[in-house]
């Protein structure tokens, strides 16, 4: 996926200008319905990353479904950090990815550009889906797609997500942020280091993935929550994190509604994506430190 440096620069300048404006703004009264519901993740240790057993399992289940070893040949899961014991202080994190309705409150309050995109803008990103595929996800005149208010917001870049958390902080007085890879993984996976939020065996009935899902986003919170009460940590949409992958890239986590297998839906799996990328498979959730 290649885009011109000029496009990336424009996105960065727009987001930076918006953030400067937010810093100067006077905090407003928050509407509780606009604020993501959170759970507290207690202070303590957890197992982060994966070992060779987990990675081999991920490659094998991918191969069983796809009938080829593309993920193994590309070493998708070899970039995961080796499993290690990490201690984090307590924090609060959203139960679900940010929804279209929650993001719409931000758009309405600030006038920030909505997730709208022309055919040319989409094609310049060089992604596999054609423009017709993304039309159900497109906003119109600053409003989310009809009937998708409680679906995760998508077509948002990392800079867009950063602008949202800046606004959320101004609204509430809390220091909201995108979760780091560590904070995201502990919240989704729990302390014991299982392959999935529910255990070590993939179960396509426990998430929205390409295996048995509708090949689309769904309303958030439709499946059993993970160990700490988070929904949609596996499947549904990839989620932006604050963790850098390389210059201009951030890690996304969780897998999405079009993934099958589903090795990529494990909390330990990680992928770097350009910060300016706007994709129908990527959303985000938010957190704040105690």
C-alpha positions as CSV (number, residue, x, y, z in Angstrom):
1,X,0.0,0.0,0.0
2,X,1.7,3.1,-1.3
3,X,0.5,6.7,-1.2
4,X,2.3,9.9,-2.1
5,X,4.3,11.8,0.5
6,X,2.3,14.9,-0.3
7,X,-0.9,13.2,0.7
8,X,0.6,12.1,4.0
9,X,1.9,15.6,4.7
10,X,-1.5,17.1,4.1
11,X,-3.2,14.7,6.6
12,X,-0.5,15.4,9.2
13,X,-0.8,19.2,8.8
14,X,-4.6,19.1,9.1
15,X,-4.5,16.9,12.2
16,X,-1.8,19.1,13.8
17,X,-3.8,22.3,13.1
18,X,-6.9,20.7,14.7
19,X,-5.0,19.6,17.8
20,X,-3.5,23.0,18.3
21,X,-7.0,24.5,18.1
22,X,-8.3,22.0,20.7
23,X,-5.5,22.8,23.1
24,X,-6.5,26.5,23.0
25,X,-10.2,25.7,23.3
26,X,-12.2,26.1,26.5
27,X,-13.3,22.7,27.9
28,X,-17.1,22.1,27.3
29,X,-19.6,20.2,29.4
30,X,-19.6,16.5,28.4
31,X,-22.7,14.6,27.4
32,X,-22.4,11.2,29.1
33,X,-24.0,9.4,26.1
34,X,-21.1,10.6,23.9
35,X,-18.3,9.3,26.2
36,X,-17.2,5.7,25.8
37,X,-18.0,3.3,28.6
38,X,-14.9,2.0,30.3
39,X,-13.7,-0.8,32.5
40,X,-10.8,-0.7,35.0
41,X,-7.8,-2.9,34.4
42,X,-6.2,-3.6,37.7
43,X,-2.5,-3.0,38.5
44,X,-0.5,-6.2,38.1
45,X,1.4,-8.6,35.9
46,X,0.4,-10.2,32.6
47,X,2.0,-12.3,29.9
48,X,2.6,-10.3,26.7
49,X,3.7,-11.6,23.3
50,X,3.9,-15.1,22.0
51,X,6.1,-18.2,21.9
52,X,6.9,-20.6,19.1
53,X,4.0,-22.9,20.1
54,X,1.5,-20.2,19.7
55,X,3.0,-18.9,16.4
56,X,3.0,-22.4,14.9
57,X,-0.6,-22.8,15.9
58,X,-1.5,-19.5,14.2
59,X,0.3,-20.5,10.9
60,X,-1.5,-23.9,11.0
61,X,-5.0,-22.6,11.4
62,X,-4.4,-20.1,8.6
63,X,-3.2,-22.8,6.3
64,X,-6.2,-25.1,7.1
65,X,-8.6,-22.4,5.9
66,X,-6.7,-20.7,3.1
67,X,-5.1,-23.8,1.7
68,X,-1.7,-22.2,1.3
69,X,1.2,-21.1,3.5
70,X,1.3,-17.4,2.6
71,X,1.3,-16.2,6.2
72,X,4.2,-18.6,7.0
73,X,6.2,-17.6,3.9
74,X,5.8,-13.9,4.7
75,X,6.6,-14.7,8.4
76,X,3.6,-12.6,9.6
77,X,3.7,-13.8,13.1
78,X,7.5,-14.0,13.5
79,X,7.5,-10.2,14.3
80,X,5.6,-10.8,17.5
81,X,7.6,-10.1,20.6
82,X,8.7,-13.2,22.6
83,X,6.4,-13.8,25.6
84,X,7.5,-12.0,28.7
85,X,6.0,-11.0,32.1
86,X,5.1,-7.3,32.3
87,X,3.8,-5.2,35.1
88,X,1.4,-2.3,34.4
89,X,-0.3,0.2,36.8
90,X,-4.1,0.3,36.7
91,X,-5.9,2.1,33.9
92,X,-9.3,2.5,32.4
93,X,-10.1,1.4,28.8
94,X,-13.2,1.5,26.6
95,X,-15.3,-1.6,26.6
96,X,-15.8,-1.4,22.9
97,X,-14.2,0.3,19.9
98,X,-15.4,3.9,19.4
99,X,-18.7,3.8,17.5
100,X,-20.0,5.9,14.7
101,X,-22.4,7.6,17.0
102,X,-19.6,8.5,19.5
103,X,-17.4,9.7,16.7
104,X,-20.3,11.8,15.3
105,X,-20.6,13.7,18.6
106,X,-16.9,14.7,18.1
107,X,-17.6,15.7,14.4
108,X,-20.7,17.8,15.4
109,X,-18.9,19.5,18.3
110,X,-15.7,20.4,16.4
111,X,-16.4,20.5,12.7
112,X,-13.6,18.0,12.2
113,X,-13.7,16.3,8.8
114,X,-16.0,13.2,8.8
115,X,-14.9,9.8,7.4
116,X,-15.9,10.7,3.8
117,X,-13.7,9.8,0.8
118,X,-13.9,10.1,-2.9
119,X,-13.2,7.3,-5.3
120,X,-9.8,8.9,-6.3
121,X,-8.8,9.3,-2.6
122,X,-9.6,5.7,-1.9
123,X,-7.8,4.4,-5.1
124,X,-4.6,6.4,-4.2
125,X,-4.2,4.3,-1.1
126,X,-3.7,1.2,-3.3
127,X,-5.7,-1.2,-1.2
128,X,-7.3,-4.5,-2.4
129,X,-10.9,-3.5,-2.0
130,X,-12.5,-1.4,-4.8
131,X,-14.5,1.8,-4.1
132,X,-17.9,0.0,-4.4
133,X,-17.0,-2.2,-1.4
134,X,-16.4,0.8,0.9
135,X,-19.6,2.8,0.1
136,X,-21.7,1.3,2.9
137,X,-19.1,2.7,5.4
138,X,-18.9,6.2,4.0
139,X,-20.4,9.2,5.9
140,X,-22.5,11.8,4.1
141,X,-22.7,15.5,5.0
142,X,-21.1,14.8,8.3
143,X,-23.5,12.0,9.3
144,X,-22.6,8.3,9.8
145,X,-24.1,5.6,7.5
146,X,-27.7,4.9,8.2
147,X,-28.3,2.0,10.5
148,X,-24.6,1.8,11.6
149,X,-24.6,4.2,14.6
150,X,-23.5,1.4,17.0
151,X,-21.0,-0.1,14.6
152,X,-17.3,0.7,15.0
153,X,-16.2,3.8,13.2
154,X,-13.8,3.0,10.4
155,X,-12.0,5.0,7.6
156,X,-10.2,6.9,10.3
157,X,-6.5,7.5,10.3
158,X,-4.2,7.4,13.3
159,X,-4.2,11.2,13.2
160,X,-8.0,11.2,13.2
161,X,-8.0,8.9,16.3
162,X,-5.5,11.2,18.0
163,X,-7.8,14.2,17.3
164,X,-10.7,12.4,18.8
165,X,-8.9,11.6,22.1
166,X,-7.7,15.2,22.3
167,X,-11.3,16.3,22.1
168,X,-12.4,13.7,24.6
169,X,-9.8,15.0,27.1
170,X,-11.1,18.5,26.6
171,X,-14.7,17.3,27.2
172,X,-14.0,15.3,30.4
173,X,-10.8,16.7,31.9
174,X,-9.2,13.2,31.8
175,X,-6.0,12.3,30.0
176,X,-7.5,10.1,27.3
177,X,-5.1,8.4,24.8
178,X,-4.9,5.6,22.3
179,X,-3.7,2.5,24.2
180,X,-0.1,1.3,23.8
181,X,0.4,-2.2,22.5
182,X,1.0,-3.3,26.1
183,X,-2.1,-1.6,27.5
184,X,-4.3,-2.9,24.7
185,X,-3.0,-6.5,24.9
186,X,-3.4,-6.8,28.6
187,X,-6.9,-5.5,28.5
188,X,-8.0,-7.8,25.7
189,X,-6.1,-10.9,26.6
190,X,-6.1,-10.9,30.4
191,X,-3.2,-11.8,32.7
192,X,-2.6,-15.4,31.8
193,X,-1.4,-15.1,28.2
194,X,-4.0,-17.2,26.4
195,X,-3.9,-17.3,22.6
196,X,-7.4,-15.6,22.5
197,X,-9.6,-13.8,25.0
198,X,-11.5,-17.0,25.7
199,X,-8.6,-19.6,25.6
200,X,-6.1,-21.3,23.4
201,X,-8.3,-22.7,20.7
202,X,-9.8,-20.5,17.9
203,X,-13.6,-20.5,17.9
204,X,-15.2,-18.7,15.0
205,X,-18.5,-18.4,16.9
206,X,-16.9,-16.1,19.5
207,X,-16.0,-13.2,17.2
208,X,-16.8,-11.3,14.1
209,X,-14.3,-12.7,11.5
210,X,-14.4,-13.8,7.9
211,X,-14.9,-17.4,9.1
212,X,-18.6,-17.2,10.1
213,X,-19.3,-13.4,10.3
214,X,-21.4,-11.3,7.9
215,X,-18.3,-10.0,6.1
216,X,-19.1,-6.6,7.5
217,X,-18.8,-4.7,10.8
218,X,-21.5,-5.5,13.4
219,X,-23.0,-3.5,16.3
220,X,-20.4,-3.6,19.0
221,X,-20.7,-5.9,22.0
222,X,-22.4,-8.9,20.3
223,X,-20.1,-11.5,21.6
224,X,-19.0,-12.7,25.1
225,X,-16.5,-10.2,26.7
226,X,-12.9,-11.1,27.5
227,X,-11.4,-11.6,31.0
228,X,-11.6,-7.9,32.0
229,X,-14.9,-7.2,30.3
230,X,-13.8,-5.9,26.9
231,X,-15.8,-6.6,23.8
232,X,-14.6,-7.0,20.2
233,X,-10.9,-7.3,21.1
234,X,-10.6,-10.2,18.6
235,X,-12.1,-9.6,15.2
236,X,-14.6,-6.9,14.2
237,X,-11.9,-4.2,13.3
238,X,-8.2,-3.8,13.7
239,X,-7.5,-1.0,16.3
240,X,-4.9,1.7,16.2
241,X,-2.4,1.8,19.1
242,X,0.0,4.5,20.1
243,X,3.0,2.2,19.6
244,X,5.3,2.9,16.7
245,X,6.1,0.2,14.2
246,X,8.6,2.2,12.2
247,X,8.8,5.9,11.0
248,X,5.3,7.0,10.1
249,X,3.7,3.7,11.0
250,X,1.7,2.5,14.1
251,X,0.8,-0.9,15.3
252,X,-2.8,-2.1,14.8
253,X,-4.1,-5.0,16.8
254,X,-7.1,-7.4,16.9
255,X,-7.8,-8.7,13.4
256,X,-11.0,-7.8,11.5
257,X,-14.3,-8.9,10.0
258,X,-12.6,-10.1,6.7
259,X,-9.9,-12.2,8.3
260,X,-10.1,-15.9,8.3
261,X,-8.1,-18.5,10.1
262,X,-7.8,-16.7,12.4
263,X,-4.1,-16.3,13.4
264,X,-4.2,-12.6,12.9
265,X,-7.1,-12.2,15.4
266,X,-4.9,-13.3,18.4
267,X,-4.1,-10.4,20.8
268,X,-0.3,-11.1,20.4
269,X,-0.5,-10.5,16.6
270,X,0.8,-7.2,15.4
271,X,0.9,-5.3,12.1
272,X,2.3,-1.9,11.2
273,X,0.2,0.5,9.1
274,X,0.8,4.0,7.8
275,X,-0.5,6.7,10.2
276,X,-2.4,8.4,7.4
277,X,-4.1,5.2,6.3
278,X,-8.0,5.2,6.2
279,X,-9.3,1.7,5.9
280,X,-12.6,-0.1,6.3
281,X,-10.9,-2.7,8.5
282,X,-9.4,-0.3,11.0
283,X,-11.0,1.6,14.0
284,X,-9.8,2.3,17.5
285,X,-10.6,2.3,21.2
286,X,-9.5,4.7,23.9
287,X,-8.1,4.6,27.5
288,X,-6.9,6.8,30.3
289,X,-4.4,6.3,33.1
290,X,-5.5,6.5,36.7
